[in-house]
Amino acid sequence: MKIAMIGTGYVGLVSGVCFSDFGHDVVCVDKLPEKIAMLERGEVPIFEPGLDSLMARNVDAGRLRFTTDLARAVDGAEAVFIAVGTPTRRGDGHADLTYVMAAAEEVAQALTGYAVIVTKSTVPVGTNRKVRQVVATANPEARFDVASNPEFLREGAAIEDFMKPDRVVVGVQSQRAAEVMADIYRPLYLRDFPILTTDLESAEMIKYAANAFLATKISFINEIAALCERVGADVKEVARGIGLDGRIGNKFLHAGPGYGGSCFPKDTSALARIGQDHAVPQSIVETVIRVNEGVKARMIEKLRDLCDDSFNGKTVAVLGVTFKPNTDDMREAPSLTIIPAMVGGGARVRVVDPQGRREGEGLLPGVTWCNDPYLAAQDADLLVILTEWNEFRALDLQRLASRMAHPRLADLRNIYSEKDARRAGFDAYTGVGR
């Protein structure tokens, strides 16, 4: 099947590459010539483990191509996926659909035969019906259906998630569209992965509800963590105890500095606005958003306490700035709130991150980038673990402590215990919820 993928951002590129690995003929489209040139050279503009080799394999097989020519990509395509950005709109919290509607209009003008226009971007309920209107207005002769196919990819594990999904959600209006989508995902259906076919609105809502629920689990355990600190409980043990309940599960019950990334902040904000617009306030989601902001503020106070109530003149080494490990994504990362607070308070901040420097240099002015945790810790007054990269899970704590002017550790991911830190020579330690 010929597929056009409009947009080569995180979702579009991963999806396009994986569809080509299913055996489909995929053309990925982007307006940026420099980005297409990079992809044609075999260079991947994002960090996602395994994506470069998978892309190269399918390019070599002739199943995957890249272009800036949308019309040529859409010509003859049986399915056209829209995978462009839907950032939070300034001022009101809504998802900005400008890029989605612009892509829909371009696709409409390029259609030469029947195609299913599939929205892969995360969009508010009702968007796919608007896409239908845009296409029909731009090209009254067009023969098409629309479909909603939200993505559920975890950065750092996106290929695994695409190839072995918990479920694939498809929203359609016609049997013909359902059949096209079934053909696209046939390799997964044959391996018994769940394919849920529903109406457009339900598919759109599933995406928002899923992300809001996961964000709720994170904010919930972070509130429990704050209470654990007051009553003397250990949030890791509490999380394990409740996570063993099959009705709850252990995923997303890890206390830390709050959630970030491209999805949770944007999608919780959009869902809250959707609820307000329809006079059905999403009180739990609104609280989740407030709690997450409060968690970041609480982390800053923790660090300030370890610096004798002032960052001024202190040297701080920070390990990890991306919002999670195994990605170079800095969007809404807790580091973007916590590090500027320290720099603004007069601290000299050194940063180590395996993949975060490319984006981080522009987002975190005033810091010094280092390639080695032990170099960053030299003569430092505080060491902060902010992202739980594997590289930071087996550090020589004694070596780190011996290099520091004042050996103090703030482990905001609870990788190490206070006992381990004290034994290694740290004079002060703080975790989250312990």
N, C-alpha and C positions, 0 to 999 in steps of 0.2 A: 504494500500500500504506500502511496506517496503522501507524505506529511510535510506541511510547512510549519515551522516553529517561529513565531514572531517574538523576538526578544531573546538575547543570549546572556541574560543575567543568571543568577544562581538557579532559579527554577527552570528557565527555558533551556539553558545549556545542559544541565543534568538530564532533563526530560528528553531533549532531542538526542543526546548521545545514547541514552538507554533505549529509546524507541528504535534507533538504528541497530542496536545490538539485538533487538527482537527480530530483526530481519527486514524492517521497513526502510523505505527510501526517504531519507529525511534531509530537508534543506533548512538550515537555521539562518534567520534574517536579523540584521541589526543595522541601525542607521549610522553607526560610527564606523567609518572606513578603517580607522586604526585598529579597532577591535577585531573586525573581520580579518584584517591582514595578520594580526597576531594569531588568530585561530587557524588561519591557513598555513602559518608557519609551524603549527603544532604546539603553540604556546597557550596555556590555559590561564585566563585572566583572574581566576579565583583559585583559592586553595581548597581542594576537596580530595581526600585520599583516594587514589585509584582512578581518578577521572582522566588524567592525562593519557595513561596507557589504554584505557577503554576507548577514548576518543581516537587515538592514533590507529587502533585496530580497525575501527569502523570506517575511518577515512581511507585507509589502505584497501579495505574491501569494496570501496566505491558506494557505500550505503549512506555516507554522511558528507554534506557539503555546507559551505558557508557563503553568504552573499549579502550585499546591500540592496539588491534588486528584489523588492517585495513582489512585484508583478510576475516576474519570472518564477519565483518560488511558489506562488499561489496557483499559477497556471497548471491545470491538470491535477492539483492536489485534491484528494478525497477528504482530507481533514486538515483544517487550519487552526492551529493552537495559538491563542493570544496569551503570552507570558511576559507581559510588561509590568513595570512597577506600579504599585498603588500606595504611594506614601501617605502618611497622615496629612490631611489638609490643614494648613495653618489657620488657627483661629477657632475652629469648631470641632476638631477631632475626627471628622469624617474621613473615609478613604477617598483620596483624590483619583477620580476615574478619567482624568484628562487623557492619559496615554492609552487607556483601554478603548475609549470611544474614537480616538484618532486612528488607532490601529484597525478598529472595526470598519471605519469609513474607507480606509485604504484597501482593506481586504475586499470590501464590496465592489470597488471599482476594478479590482483585478480578477474577480471570479470569471471563469470561462465555462464552467459546468457545475453540476451539483457538488456541494461540499458541506460538511458539517463544520461550523465555526465553533470552536471549543474554547471556553474561557478557563485558562489554567491559573490566571492571577487570582489572588484572594480579593473578592468583591462583595459588597453588601447585597442583601437579599433584594431581588428585583432587577439586578444589573443585567442579567442575561436577556430579560425581556426588553430592556432598553437597547441592548446590542442588536437584537432583532429589528427594532424600529429604525436604528441608525442604518443598518445594512439595507433594509427595504427602501428607505428614503433615498439613500445614495445610489442604489441600483435597483429600480423597480422590476427589472427583468431577471434579477438574480434568482437562482434555484438553490436553496440552502435550508439547513436547520441549524439551530443553536443547541449547544450542550454545555453543561457545567461539569468540570472535572477538577475539583480542588486538589492541591498537592498536600502531602503529609510527610515532607522530607526533613529529617534532622540533619543540620549541618554537621559535617564530620562523619556521617553515616548514611549519606544520601543515596549512594548506589545500592547499598544493602536494602534500604527502605524501599527503593523503587523496584528492585528485583524480587524482594520477599516482603511485600507489604502486609500490614495487619488487615487492610482492606483497600479496595479501590472504589471511590464514590463517583457515580456518573448520574447527572441529572439531564433528562431529555424530555421532549414533547411529542416525539413521533417514533414509531416502530423502526422506520428506516434509520434514523439517527442512532437508535439503540443498537441496531445491527452493525453499523459502522464502528461504533465504540467497542462492541464486543469483538469485532475482528482485530481492532488495534491491540486490545489487551488479551487476545487469545492465548499467548504463551503463559500468562499468569493463570487464566481459567483452567488450562490443561493441567496445571500443577496444583489445582484446588485452592488457590488463594481467593478469598471472598471478593466478589464483584457485586456491589450494591447499586442497583439501578432504581432511581427515584425521580421525582419531579424536580424542576429547576430550583424552586424556592427551598426545598428540603436539602438539596445538595449544597446550596450556598450557606444555609444555616449550620449544617453539620461542621463545616470548616471553622466557623467562628465559635460554635459551642465547644468543639474539641479543644481549641487553643485556650479558650477562657477557662475551661475546667482544669487543664494542666497548670495554667498560671495560678489558679485558685489553690491548687495543692502546694505550690511553691510558697505563696504568701501565707497560707495556713501554717506550714511548718516553720516559717520564719517568725510568725507571731508566737507559736509554741516555744520556739528557741528563746525568745526574749523572756518568756515566763520561766523557762527552765533555769535561766541564769539567776533569777531572783529566788527560786525555791530550792536550788541545789540539785536539780535533776540534770541528766545528760541527754541532750536532744537526739544524739545518735542512737542511744538505746531506746528512747521513746519512739523514734521513727521506725526502728527495726521492729519494735513490739506491735505497732499498729499496722505496719506494712505487711506483716505475716498474715494478717486477716485478708482472705481472698477477695472480700468485698471492697477492700481499700487498695491493696497492692503497694509495692515498695518503690515504684518509680515516681520521680519528681518529689520525693520527700527528703531532699538533702538541703539542710539549712545553709545559708550563705549570704552573700551581699546583695541578693535580689536578682530577679530575672532581667534579661536584656535580649538583644538580637533583633532580627528583622520582623519577627512574627508576633510574639506575645505583646509587646508594648503597643504596636499598631493595631492588632486585632482586638485587644480588650478595649482600647479607646473607641474603635469603630463600633463594636457591639454595644457599648454603653450609649453611644450617640443614636444608634438605630432604635434602641429601647426608648430613649427620650422622644425621638421623633414620632414614635407610634404610641406614646402615652403609656408605655409599659416599662417603667424604669427597671434597669438591671442592677438592683441594689448590691447584690453580692459582687458583681463584676466591678462596680464603681468602688467598692471597699477594697477589693484586690488591688486596684490601681493605686489607691491612697497608701495602702500598707507597703507596697513595693517601693514607693518613693520614701516612705518613712524608714524602711530598712537601710537604704543607702545613707541617710542622715545618721542613723544609729551607728553604722560602721565608721563613719568619720569621727564620731565622738569616741569610739573605742580606740582608734588610732591616736587621737589627741591625748587621751588619758595615758597611753603608753609613752607619750612624748612629754610627760610632765606638764600637761595642760597647755602646751604651746608647740606649734610646728616651727616657729621662727628659729632659724639657725640650725635646725636638725637636718641630718642626712638620712634619707629613707630609701631603701632598696625595695622595689616592687617586682614581684614575680608574676607575670601574666597580665595582659591588658585586654585580650579579646573576650567577648562575652561568654565564650565557652571554649574548651580545648578542641583541637583538630579543625580549626577554621581560622581564617584571617579576618573574619567579620567583626567590626568594631561598633556596629550600629546599636545604640542604646546600651552599650556595655556599662556595667557599674563603674569601671575605671574612669569613664568620662565624667563622672560626678566626683568620685573619691580623690583621684589624683589632682585635678585642678584645685580642690579645696586645700590640699596640702601645699601645693605650689603657691596658691594665693595667701596661705598663712606663713610663708617665708621658708618653706622647706626646700632643700636640694634633693630632687627626686631622681633616682636612677632606675631604669626600667629594663627588664629582660622579658622577651616573648619570642617563641620560636617562629611565629608567623605574623605577628601584629605590627611590625615596624612599618611596612609599606603604607598602611592606612594611618597608623598611629602617629607618624611624624607630623602629619598635618593637623591632627586632632588634639594632640597633647603638646602644645608648645611649652618650652621652658624645662623639659626633662632631658636627661642624658641617657642615651641608649647604650646598653651593654650586651655583649654576646654570652656572658658567663655569669651565673649567679654568685660565684665566689668573688669575682672582680667587683660586682655591684655591691657586695656586702662589705667591702674593705672600708674600715673606719666608719661604718654606718651606725646610726643610733637606733634604727628600727628596720626589721625585715618583715615585709608584708607578702603573704601568698594570696593572690587575688583571682587567679585562674588555675584550675587543677590539671595542667598539662602533665602527661606522664613523666616528662623530664624533671618535674618538681616533686615526684612522689618518693624518690629514693635518694634525697640529698644527704650529704654528710653533714649533719647538724653540728657536730663538734667542730668541724673545720669552719663552718659558717660563723659560729659563735666566737671562735678564737680570732677571727679577722675583724670583728666589729668593735667599735669604740664602746658601745653600750649594747650588749647582746639581749635584744628584746624581740620577740616574735609575735606577730599577729597573723594567725592562720585562719583566714576567713573562709576556708573550704574544709576545715577539720580533717586535714590529711594526717597531721601528727597530733599526738596526745601531749598534754602538759607534762606528763611523766617523762616522755621521750625528750622534750625540750629542756626540762630542768636537768636531766641526766647529762645532756650534751653541753651544758654550760650556760644556757640562757637564764638571765636573771628574772625575766618577766615573760609571761605568755598570756595570750588571750585567743580563744576560739570563738565559735558562734554556738550559743545554747549549751555551754558547758561550764 
